[in-house]
Amino acid sequence: MADSIKIAFSHHGNQHAFQFPHDSTISDLAEKVFASLSIPQANQKFMITPKLGLLKYPFPDPVLPLSSLLNKKIILLAPLPSEISALSEASAASKPRERSSPVKTATPSRHRDWQRAQEEATYTFGKIVPLPYLPNPEKSRRFLERLRDDAGIKASMRKHKFSVGVLTEMNPAEHTTHESRTLGLNRNRGELIELRLRTDAYDGYRDYKIIRKTLCHELAHNVFGEHDRNFWDLTNAIEKEVEANDWRSGGHALTDQEFYNPDDSGVEGEHMDGGGWTGGEFVLGGSGSPLSHGSNKQGLGRRELMAQAAEERMRKQQGANREADDQAR
């Protein structure tokens, strides 16, 4: 049809293409995705490159013409309805339940500390949930399980009686701006903790010890929401406890570990979070955190920030390619 346009995008590695009248808008695309793929508009995010960045429903410009997106790469970042249901069930299942009958007293054993075993089963992470729509979710699961089973983390959670409902990974694209990268979030003081496991390009995983330190920070938000003196004292105490109780520390090389990244020593502009958060949406605070480097984001919307981040990554990649070409000559 001469008066129609075709918009193509990828979702979970699958290619999709829809026909639209020439005057259609991005809101029409969201409606078509819902009708065809059963993905509610509220769960839809479109990563568009170059220039536009991440567009999230209801969109900064709901009447953005689809004709302006022709010849652009479009990725739909959205979980399937079945995945949303699984995550909700995991969160609900992790909440404490009343026992229908008293627990029988365990018989002491000389070969095992039963009190410690019971505490470890109580003060831990209820569910491990990788993001199923990102590449290699089983590898992310193993990473999260390694954090859960870390001797130092287990000891500190027992001491402070920390219980976390869900431990999951963070999608880097949703928490990256031109100025900063969020490394972790804690929702409702332990209902759910998100950690940034993956590199920005989704081609690998970050250094284990950096992510473990981020987890220490997020565990402190189980007690304190704001980044005040009490919060930082608790964070420092947890970090020391984790190091002291990690039997692998003190010269143990991590080069044989699956997730070791020797080039990841932290990136300028990274910050842990903007404080503990509640409810369904996270609002970046940032100004009270000594780990939050100064940023000039006022007046910029999320679309502009994500576009700047995408452009910056492209510039860095182009610079790296030029340097490689120069070395090859």
TORKOL-4160 file (C-alpha; in steps of 0.2 Angstrom, whole numbers, padded with zeros to 4 digits, m for minus):
329
<pt num="1" X="0000" Y="0000" Z="0000"/>
<pt num="2" X="0007" Y="0017" Z="m0005"/>
<pt num="3" X="0000" Y="0026" Z="0009"/>
<pt num="4" X="0006" Y="0014" Z="0023"/>
<pt num="5" X="0022" Y="0012" Z="0032"/>
<pt num="6" X="0030" Y="m0004" Z="0039"/>
<pt num="7" X="0038" Y="m0003" Z="0057"/>
<pt num="8" X="0050" Y="m0017" Z="0061"/>
<pt num="9" X="0056" Y="m0021" Z="0079"/>
<pt num="10" X="0064" Y="m0036" Z="0089"/>
<pt num="11" X="0057" Y="m0043" Z="0105"/>
<pt num="12" X="0066" Y="m0058" Z="0114"/>
<pt num="13" X="0076" Y="m0061" Z="0099"/>
<pt num="14" X="0061" Y="m0062" Z="0087"/>
<pt num="15" X="0058" Y="m0050" Z="0073"/>
<pt num="16" X="0041" Y="m0042" Z="0071"/>
<pt num="17" X="0034" Y="m0030" Z="0057"/>
<pt num="18" X="0017" Y="m0021" Z="0057"/>
<pt num="19" X="0009" Y="m0011" Z="0044"/>
<pt num="20" X="0002" Y="0006" Z="0048"/>
<pt num="21" X="m0006" Y="0021" Z="0039"/>
<pt num="22" X="0007" Y="0034" Z="0035"/>
<pt num="23" X="0000" Y="0047" Z="0049"/>
<pt num="24" X="0001" Y="0034" Z="0063"/>
<pt num="25" X="0010" Y="0038" Z="0080"/>
<pt num="26" X="0020" Y="0029" Z="0092"/>
<pt num="27" X="0004" Y="0027" Z="0103"/>
<pt num="28" X="m0003" Y="0017" Z="0088"/>
<pt num="29" X="0012" Y="0006" Z="0089"/>
<pt num="30" X="0009" Y="0002" Z="0107"/>
<pt num="31" X="m0009" Y="m0002" Z="0104"/>
<pt num="32" X="m0004" Y="m0014" Z="0090"/>
<pt num="33" X="0009" Y="m0023" Z="0101"/>
<pt num="34" X="m0004" Y="m0025" Z="0115"/>
<pt num="35" X="m0017" Y="m0032" Z="0102"/>
<pt num="36" X="m0005" Y="m0044" Z="0093"/>
<pt num="37" X="0008" Y="m0049" Z="0107"/>
<pt num="38" X="m0003" Y="m0047" Z="0123"/>
<pt num="39" X="0010" Y="m0035" Z="0131"/>
<pt num="40" X="0001" Y="m0021" Z="0141"/>
<pt num="41" X="0006" Y="m0004" Z="0136"/>
<pt num="42" X="0012" Y="0000" Z="0154"/>
<pt num="43" X="0025" Y="m0014" Z="0152"/>
<pt num="44" X="0032" Y="m0008" Z="0135"/>
<pt num="45" X="0048" Y="0001" Z="0133"/>
<pt num="46" X="0056" Y="0004" Z="0115"/>
<pt num="47" X="0075" Y="0006" Z="0113"/>
<pt num="48" X="0077" Y="0016" Z="0097"/>
<pt num="49" X="0094" Y="0020" Z="0090"/>
<pt num="50" X="0101" Y="0031" Z="0084"/>
<pt num="51" X="0096" Y="0047" Z="0093"/>
<pt num="52" X="0080" Y="0044" Z="0102"/>
<pt num="53" X="0085" Y="0032" Z="0116"/>
<pt num="54" X="0073" Y="0023" Z="0127"/>
<pt num="55" X="0054" Y="0028" Z="0125"/>
<pt num="56" X="0043" Y="0022" Z="0139"/>
<pt num="57" X="0024" Y="0022" Z="0138"/>
<pt num="58" X="0014" Y="0034" Z="0139"/>
<pt num="59" X="0029" Y="0042" Z="0130"/>
<pt num="60" X="0036" Y="0060" Z="0132"/>
<pt num="61" X="0028" Y="0063" Z="0115"/>
<pt num="62" X="0013" Y="0052" Z="0112"/>
<pt num="63" X="0010" Y="0058" Z="0095"/>
<pt num="64" X="0028" Y="0055" Z="0088"/>
<pt num="65" X="0025" Y="0050" Z="0070"/>
<pt num="66" X="0030" Y="0032" Z="0066"/>
<pt num="67" X="0037" Y="0039" Z="0049"/>
<pt num="68" X="0051" Y="0047" Z="0059"/>
<pt num="69" X="0056" Y="0030" Z="0065"/>
<pt num="70" X="0059" Y="0022" Z="0048"/>
<pt num="71" X="0076" Y="0015" Z="0045"/>
<pt num="72" X="0080" Y="0015" Z="0064"/>
<pt num="73" X="0084" Y="0000" Z="0075"/>
<pt num="74" X="0069" Y="m0003" Z="0087"/>
<pt num="75" X="0070" Y="m0016" Z="0101"/>
<pt num="76" X="0055" Y="m0019" Z="0112"/>
<pt num="77" X="0061" Y="m0021" Z="0130"/>
<pt num="78" X="0046" Y="m0030" Z="0139"/>
<pt num="79" X="0043" Y="m0046" Z="0148"/>
<pt num="80" X="0030" Y="m0058" Z="0142"/>
<pt num="81" X="0014" Y="m0059" Z="0152"/>
<pt num="82" X="0019" Y="m0076" Z="0158"/>
<pt num="83" X="0036" Y="m0069" Z="0165"/>
<pt num="84" X="0027" Y="m0055" Z="0174"/>
<pt num="85" X="0015" Y="m0068" Z="0182"/>
<pt num="86" X="0030" Y="m0078" Z="0187"/>
<pt num="87" X="0039" Y="m0064" Z="0195"/>
<pt num="88" X="0023" Y="m0058" Z="0205"/>
<pt num="89" X="0021" Y="m0076" Z="0211"/>
<pt num="90" X="0039" Y="m0077" Z="0217"/>
<pt num="91" X="0037" Y="m0061" Z="0227"/>
<pt num="92" X="0021" Y="m0067" Z="0235"/>
<pt num="93" X="0028" Y="m0084" Z="0239"/>
<pt num="94" X="0043" Y="m0076" Z="0248"/>
<pt num="95" X="0032" Y="m0067" Z="0261"/>
<pt num="96" X="0032" Y="m0076" Z="0278"/>
<pt num="97" X="0018" Y="m0087" Z="0281"/>
<pt num="98" X="0010" Y="m0092" Z="0298"/>
<pt num="99" X="0014" Y="m0110" Z="0303"/>
<pt num="100" X="m0001" Y="m0121" Z="0305"/>
<pt num="101" X="0008" Y="m0132" Z="0318"/>
<pt num="102" X="0022" Y="m0129" Z="0330"/>
<pt num="103" X="0039" Y="m0134" Z="0324"/>
<pt num="104" X="0047" Y="m0149" Z="0332"/>
<pt num="105" X="0063" Y="m0147" Z="0341"/>
<pt num="106" X="0078" Y="m0153" Z="0331"/>
<pt num="107" X="0089" Y="m0166" Z="0340"/>
<pt num="108" X="0107" Y="m0158" Z="0342"/>
<pt num="109" X="0121" Y="m0165" Z="0333"/>
<pt num="110" X="0139" Y="m0165" Z="0336"/>
<pt num="111" X="0143" Y="m0164" Z="0317"/>
<pt num="112" X="0132" Y="m0149" Z="0313"/>
<pt num="113" X="0127" Y="m0132" Z="0320"/>
<pt num="114" X="0108" Y="m0134" Z="0319"/>
<pt num="115" X="0104" Y="m0117" Z="0326"/>
<pt num="116" X="0115" Y="m0109" Z="0313"/>
<pt num="117" X="0107" Y="m0119" Z="0299"/>
<pt num="118" X="0090" Y="m0114" Z="0305"/>
<pt num="119" X="0095" Y="m0095" Z="0305"/>
<pt num="120" X="0103" Y="m0097" Z="0288"/>
<pt num="121" X="0087" Y="m0104" Z="0281"/>
<pt num="122" X="0077" Y="m0089" Z="0289"/>
<pt num="123" X="0089" Y="m0075" Z="0286"/>
<pt num="124" X="0092" Y="m0076" Z="0267"/>
<pt num="125" X="0084" Y="m0072" Z="0250"/>
<pt num="126" X="0067" Y="m0080" Z="0248"/>
<pt num="127" X="0068" Y="m0081" Z="0229"/>
<pt num="128" X="0082" Y="m0080" Z="0215"/>
<pt num="129" X="0074" Y="m0072" Z="0200"/>
<pt num="130" X="0085" Y="m0068" Z="0184"/>
<pt num="131" X="0077" Y="m0058" Z="0170"/>
<pt num="132" X="0071" Y="m0071" Z="0158"/>
<pt num="133" X="0070" Y="m0059" Z="0143"/>
<pt num="134" X="0089" Y="m0055" Z="0144"/>
<pt num="135" X="0102" Y="m0066" Z="0136"/>
<pt num="136" X="0108" Y="m0082" Z="0146"/>
<pt num="137" X="0096" Y="m0080" Z="0161"/>
<pt num="138" X="0103" Y="m0096" Z="0169"/>
<pt num="139" X="0120" Y="m0088" Z="0170"/>
<pt num="140" X="0113" Y="m0074" Z="0179"/>
<pt num="141" X="0104" Y="m0086" Z="0191"/>
<pt num="142" X="0121" Y="m0094" Z="0195"/>
<pt num="143" X="0128" Y="m0077" Z="0199"/>
<pt num="144" X="0114" Y="m0073" Z="0210"/>
<pt num="145" X="0115" Y="m0090" Z="0219"/>
<pt num="146" X="0133" Y="m0087" Z="0222"/>
<pt num="147" X="0129" Y="m0070" Z="0231"/>
<pt num="148" X="0116" Y="m0079" Z="0241"/>
<pt num="149" X="0128" Y="m0093" Z="0246"/>
<pt num="150" X="0143" Y="m0081" Z="0249"/>
<pt num="151" X="0149" Y="m0085" Z="0267"/>
<pt num="152" X="0152" Y="m0067" Z="0271"/>
<pt num="153" X="0134" Y="m0062" Z="0265"/>
<pt num="154" X="0126" Y="m0076" Z="0275"/>
<pt num="155" X="0136" Y="m0072" Z="0291"/>
<pt num="156" X="0131" Y="m0053" Z="0290"/>
<pt num="157" X="0112" Y="m0057" Z="0286"/>
<pt num="158" X="0112" Y="m0069" Z="0301"/>
<pt num="159" X="0119" Y="m0056" Z="0312"/>
<pt num="160" X="0107" Y="m0042" Z="0307"/>
<pt num="161" X="0092" Y="m0054" Z="0305"/>
<pt num="162" X="0090" Y="m0048" Z="0287"/>
<pt num="163" X="0077" Y="m0057" Z="0276"/>
<pt num="164" X="0075" Y="m0052" Z="0258"/>
<pt num="165" X="0060" Y="m0058" Z="0248"/>
<pt num="166" X="0067" Y="m0058" Z="0230"/>
<pt num="167" X="0085" Y="m0055" Z="0224"/>
<pt num="168" X="0085" Y="m0051" Z="0205"/>
<pt num="169" X="0096" Y="m0043" Z="0192"/>
<pt num="170" X="0094" Y="m0025" Z="0185"/>
<pt num="171" X="0092" Y="m0022" Z="0166"/>
<pt num="172" X="0106" Y="m0009" Z="0163"/>
<pt num="173" X="0097" Y="0000" Z="0149"/>
<pt num="174" X="0083" Y="0005" Z="0161"/>
<pt num="175" X="0096" Y="0012" Z="0174"/>
<pt num="176" X="0109" Y="0021" Z="0164"/>
<pt num="177" X="0110" Y="0040" Z="0160"/>
<pt num="178" X="0123" Y="0051" Z="0152"/>
<pt num="179" X="0130" Y="0055" Z="0169"/>
<pt num="180" X="0128" Y="0039" Z="0179"/>
<pt num="181" X="0124" Y="0021" Z="0181"/>
<pt num="182" X="0114" Y="0014" Z="0195"/>
<pt num="183" X="0121" Y="m0002" Z="0203"/>
<pt num="184" X="0107" Y="m0007" Z="0214"/>
<pt num="185" X="0090" Y="m0004" Z="0221"/>
<pt num="186" X="0081" Y="m0010" Z="0237"/>
<pt num="187" X="0062" Y="m0009" Z="0237"/>
<pt num="188" X="0052" Y="m0008" Z="0253"/>
<pt num="189" X="0066" Y="m0012" Z="0264"/>
<pt num="190" X="0070" Y="m0029" Z="0258"/>
<pt num="191" X="0054" Y="m0034" Z="0248"/>
<pt num="192" X="0065" Y="m0035" Z="0232"/>
<pt num="193" X="0084" Y="m0030" Z="0229"/>
<pt num="194" X="0090" Y="m0027" Z="0211"/>
<pt num="195" X="0108" Y="m0028" Z="0206"/>
<pt num="196" X="0117" Y="m0023" Z="0191"/>
<pt num="197" X="0126" Y="m0039" Z="0185"/>
<pt num="198" X="0129" Y="m0036" Z="0167"/>
<pt num="199" X="0140" Y="m0024" Z="0157"/>
<pt num="200" X="0131" Y="m0010" Z="0148"/>
<pt num="201" X="0133" Y="m0020" Z="0131"/>
<pt num="202" X="0126" Y="m0036" Z="0138"/>
<pt num="203" X="0141" Y="m0045" Z="0133"/>
<pt num="204" X="0148" Y="m0050" Z="0150"/>
<pt num="205" X="0146" Y="m0049" Z="0169"/>
<pt num="206" X="0154" Y="m0036" Z="0181"/>
<pt num="207" X="0167" Y="m0040" Z="0194"/>
<pt num="208" X="0160" Y="m0051" Z="0208"/>
<pt num="209" X="0167" Y="m0041" Z="0222"/>
<pt num="210" X="0160" Y="m0025" Z="0216"/>
<pt num="211" X="0143" Y="m0032" Z="0215"/>
<pt num="212" X="0145" Y="m0040" Z="0232"/>
<pt num="213" X="0149" Y="m0023" Z="0239"/>
<pt num="214" X="0134" Y="m0016" Z="0231"/>
<pt num="215" X="0123" Y="m0029" Z="0239"/>
<pt num="216" X="0131" Y="m0024" Z="0256"/>
<pt num="217" X="0125" Y="m0006" Z="0252"/>
<pt num="218" X="0107" Y="m0012" Z="0247"/>
<pt num="219" X="0106" Y="m0023" Z="0263"/>
<pt num="220" X="0109" Y="m0008" Z="0274"/>
<pt num="221" X="0093" Y="0000" Z="0266"/>
<pt num="222" X="0083" Y="m0014" Z="0275"/>
<pt num="223" X="0086" Y="m0003" Z="0290"/>
<pt num="224" X="0089" Y="0015" Z="0284"/>
<pt num="225" X="0081" Y="0023" Z="0269"/>
<pt num="226" X="0091" Y="0039" Z="0268"/>
<pt num="227" X="0110" Y="0040" Z="0265"/>
<pt num="228" X="0113" Y="0048" Z="0282"/>
<pt num="229" X="0127" Y="0044" Z="0295"/>
<pt num="230" X="0118" Y="0029" Z="0302"/>
<pt num="231" X="0116" Y="0022" Z="0285"/>
<pt num="232" X="0134" Y="0023" Z="0281"/>
<pt num="233" X="0140" Y="0017" Z="0298"/>
<pt num="234" X="0129" Y="0001" Z="0295"/>
<pt num="235" X="0135" Y="m0001" Z="0277"/>
<pt num="236" X="0153" Y="0000" Z="0282"/>
<pt num="237" X="0150" Y="m0013" Z="0296"/>
<pt num="238" X="0142" Y="m0025" Z="0284"/>
<pt num="239" X="0156" Y="m0023" Z="0272"/>
<pt num="240" X="0169" Y="m0027" Z="0286"/>
<pt num="241" X="0158" Y="m0042" Z="0292"/>
<pt num="242" X="0157" Y="m0049" Z="0274"/>
<pt num="243" X="0176" Y="m0048" Z="0271"/>
<pt num="244" X="0180" Y="m0055" Z="0289"/>
<pt num="245" X="0168" Y="m0070" Z="0286"/>
<pt num="246" X="0173" Y="m0074" Z="0268"/>
<pt num="247" X="0185" Y="m0089" Z="0270"/>
<pt num="248" X="0191" Y="m0086" Z="0252"/>
<pt num="249" X="0198" Y="m0068" Z="0256"/>
<pt num="250" X="0216" Y="m0064" Z="0259"/>
<pt num="251" X="0225" Y="m0067" Z="0243"/>
<pt num="252" X="0213" Y="m0080" Z="0235"/>
<pt num="253" X="0214" Y="m0077" Z="0216"/>
<pt num="254" X="0197" Y="m0075" Z="0207"/>
<pt num="255" X="0204" Y="m0079" Z="0190"/>
<pt num="256" X="0197" Y="m0096" Z="0190"/>
<pt num="257" X="0179" Y="m0089" Z="0194"/>
<pt num="258" X="0166" Y="m0089" Z="0180"/>
<pt num="259" X="0161" Y="m0071" Z="0183"/>
<pt num="260" X="0178" Y="m0063" Z="0186"/>
<pt num="261" X="0181" Y="m0047" Z="0176"/>
<pt num="262" X="0199" Y="m0041" Z="0178"/>
<pt num="263" X="0195" Y="m0024" Z="0169"/>
<pt num="264" X="0180" Y="m0019" Z="0180"/>
<pt num="265" X="0186" Y="m0009" Z="0195"/>
<pt num="266" X="0171" Y="0003" Z="0195"/>
<pt num="267" X="0167" Y="0017" Z="0183"/>
<pt num="268" X="0167" Y="0035" Z="0186"/>
<pt num="269" X="0149" Y="0041" Z="0187"/>
<pt num="270" X="0142" Y="0025" Z="0195"/>
<pt num="271" X="0132" Y="0026" Z="0211"/>
<pt num="272" X="0123" Y="0013" Z="0221"/>
<pt num="273" X="0106" Y="0021" Z="0222"/>
<pt num="274" X="0096" Y="0036" Z="0227"/>
<pt num="275" X="0091" Y="0029" Z="0244"/>
<pt num="276" X="0079" Y="0015" Z="0248"/>
<pt num="277" X="0062" Y="0016" Z="0239"/>
<pt num="278" X="0044" Y="0011" Z="0241"/>
<pt num="279" X="0029" Y="0008" Z="0230"/>
<pt num="280" X="0029" Y="0004" Z="0212"/>
<pt num="281" X="0040" Y="0018" Z="0204"/>
<pt num="282" X="0058" Y="0023" Z="0209"/>
<pt num="283" X="0062" Y="0042" Z="0209"/>
<pt num="284" X="0081" Y="0046" Z="0209"/>
<pt num="285" X="0086" Y="0056" Z="0223"/>
<pt num="286" X="0105" Y="0055" Z="0222"/>
<pt num="287" X="0110" Y="0071" Z="0230"/>
<pt num="288" X="0113" Y="0064" Z="0247"/>
<pt num="289" X="0124" Y="0050" Z="0242"/>
<pt num="290" X="0143" Y="0052" Z="0243"/>
<pt num="291" X="0144" Y="0038" Z="0230"/>
<pt num="292" X="0134" Y="0049" Z="0218"/>
<pt num="293" X="0145" Y="0059" Z="0207"/>
<pt num="294" X="0139" Y="0077" Z="0203"/>
<pt num="295" X="0127" Y="0077" Z="0188"/>
<pt num="296" X="0118" Y="0090" Z="0178"/>
<pt num="297" X="0102" Y="0081" Z="0174"/>
<pt num="298" X="0090" Y="0095" Z="0179"/>
<pt num="299" X="0078" Y="0099" Z="0165"/>
<pt num="300" X="0081" Y="0083" Z="0155"/>
<pt num="301" X="0068" Y="0070" Z="0152"/>
<pt num="302" X="0072" Y="0051" Z="0153"/>
<pt num="303" X="0071" Y="0050" Z="0134"/>
<pt num="304" X="0085" Y="0063" Z="0132"/>
<pt num="305" X="0096" Y="0055" Z="0146"/>
<pt num="306" X="0095" Y="0038" Z="0138"/>
<pt num="307" X="0098" Y="0045" Z="0121"/>
<pt num="308" X="0114" Y="0054" Z="0128"/>
<pt num="309" X="0119" Y="0037" Z="0136"/>
<pt num="310" X="0117" Y="0028" Z="0119"/>
<pt num="311" X="0127" Y="0041" Z="0110"/>
<pt num="312" X="0141" Y="0041" Z="0123"/>
<pt num="313" X="0143" Y="0022" Z="0121"/>
<pt num="314" X="0143" Y="0024" Z="0102"/>
<pt num="315" X="0157" Y="0037" Z="0103"/>
<pt num="316" X="0167" Y="0026" Z="0115"/>
<pt num="317" X="0165" Y="0011" Z="0103"/>
<pt num="318" X="0170" Y="0021" Z="0088"/>
<pt num="319" X="0186" Y="0028" Z="0098"/>
<pt num="320" X="0191" Y="0010" Z="0102"/>
<pt num="321" X="0189" Y="0004" Z="0084"/>
<pt num="322" X="0200" Y="0019" Z="0078"/>
<pt num="323" X="0213" Y="0014" Z="0091"/>
<pt num="324" X="0213" Y="m0004" Z="0086"/>
<pt num="325" X="0215" Y="0001" Z="0067"/>
<pt num="326" X="0229" Y="0012" Z="0072"/>
<pt num="327" X="0238" Y="m0001" Z="0081"/>
<pt num="328" X="0235" Y="m0014" Z="0066"/>
<pt num="329" X="0244" Y="m0002" Z="0054"/>
